[in-house]
Amino acid sequence: MTTPVPRPTRFVALALTTATLLACLSATASAADTPEPTATPSGSTEPAAPASSADGDPSDDREVTWSVRPATEAGPDGRHVFDYQVGPGDTITDWMAVTNYSERPATFQVYATDATTDYDTAAFTLIGADQGPSDLGAWTAVDATTSACADDPALGAADCASPVGFEVALDPGETRQFPFTTAIPRDAAPGDHAAGLVASFQSEGVNNQGATVKMAQRVGARLYVRVDGPLTPAITMSGAVISYLGTWNPFGRGAARIGFDVTDIGNTRLSAEARIRLTGPFGIHLGDATLEPVNNLMPGGTAHVTADLPGIAPLFLLFGRFEVTPVGADGMVSTDELPGVLTADASVLAIPWTALALIALVVGGGIGTIALRRRFRRRWAEDMQALEDELRHENGDADDAEYPATRSAHHPAPTDRALAGTSSSAPEAYRGSSSVYGVEDVAR
């Protein structure tokens, strides 16, 4: 006969699947990248660097590079910015220099326009080229030309901004100085104002659709003016938020991404330094970070500060304590009275999803293995019982077949009559023998 053998096929398949998944997770974990620390904004206080264009004159594709710097009538004087403190009604007269560093002649549009703080980078920036100035840029005229739009309601901002200033053609390597005048209105608001003395270069290019477009690239020197009067330095912090960037490595650490806005709601130019402290549940210290400073935040300007802080363990909850400390801005306003320190709090879930998935896989595999082993043992026991029953049945049939054949060969089977006269108290074997002998004696 054939003996049945249990086959734990599902158990083997599950074991192989679990091993494969664990190997994949291990390979992914080893290849996971650690987040690199990044932070914005830069808020640089360096003078405007020379810009470049590769497509000025369509017939000349050589690069164009130029700069705008503070100067005297004789040439650049080493200053980085224009910085003045005046009273209402005063007039400022100074010089600017434009230099063409290119190996080809170039024509520039020279004018003054308002400046502000860029929201994304917190850097000094000019208002759009299609916008007309309304503050310090409108008070400033370069080389006796106006920088303010004419008072004509029929003109839009783009229309009145285009002819502002004047054009100058410079030979390769040529530097030329131009005077400018800033007339402070008698009703000018006290506090800090900002503008840029600009040299703009127009070039032609081709967009993605193949159409020819004109591009204007601008380089400007910073112009800061403080008008005498009551000063109210003040900044606010808003929108503090924190998020957690996990990692595929179940044993690795992720990164915390933080962000907030700093707004100058006063009338003075300010800088700010920011710090953040990260903690987990029960005050577990996870790290401190000093962010890039916000430099020369202009009145009314807003800077959006973001940073990625790597190496943060996922402890299910992440708390951030933001601290912004106002500091003096560059130049003559560096000794100003400063407002107080600002604080804000934010929190976020920091769940180790990959680690939880690995744990769930291991626990699920263990539970499945135990269940399969129990099922395997039960089926094994059932098969063994079936095998034992089959063997007993086969042995029983063999005994039953052998016993009657042997008896019929030596003794005839007892008759009903003989069996009826036997004693019920005698052993079965003895009763049978007596009955047989009794029948034989009667027959004789």
Secondary structure, 3 states (H helix, E strand, C coil): CCCCCCCCHHHHHHHHHHHHHHHHHHHHHHHCCCCCCEEECCCCCCCCCCEEECCCECCECCCEEEEEEEEECCEECCCCCEEEEECCCCEEEEEEEEEECCCCCEEEEEEEEEEEECCCCCCEEECCCCCCCCCCCCCEEECCECCCCCCCCCCCHHHHHCCCCEEEEECCCCEEEEEEEEECCCCCCCEEEEEEEEEEEEEEEECCCCCEEEEEEEEEEEEEEEECCCCCCCEEEEEEEEEEECCCCCCCCEEEEEEEEEEECCCCCEEEEEEEEEECHHHCEEEEEECCCEEEECCCCEEEEEEEEEEECCCEEEEEEEEEEEEECCHHHCCCCCCCCEEEEEEEEECCHHHHHHHHHHHHHHHHHHHHHHHHHHHHHHHHHHHHHHHHHHHHHHHHHHHHHHHHHHCCCCCHHHHHCCCCCCCHHHHHHHHHHHHHHHHC
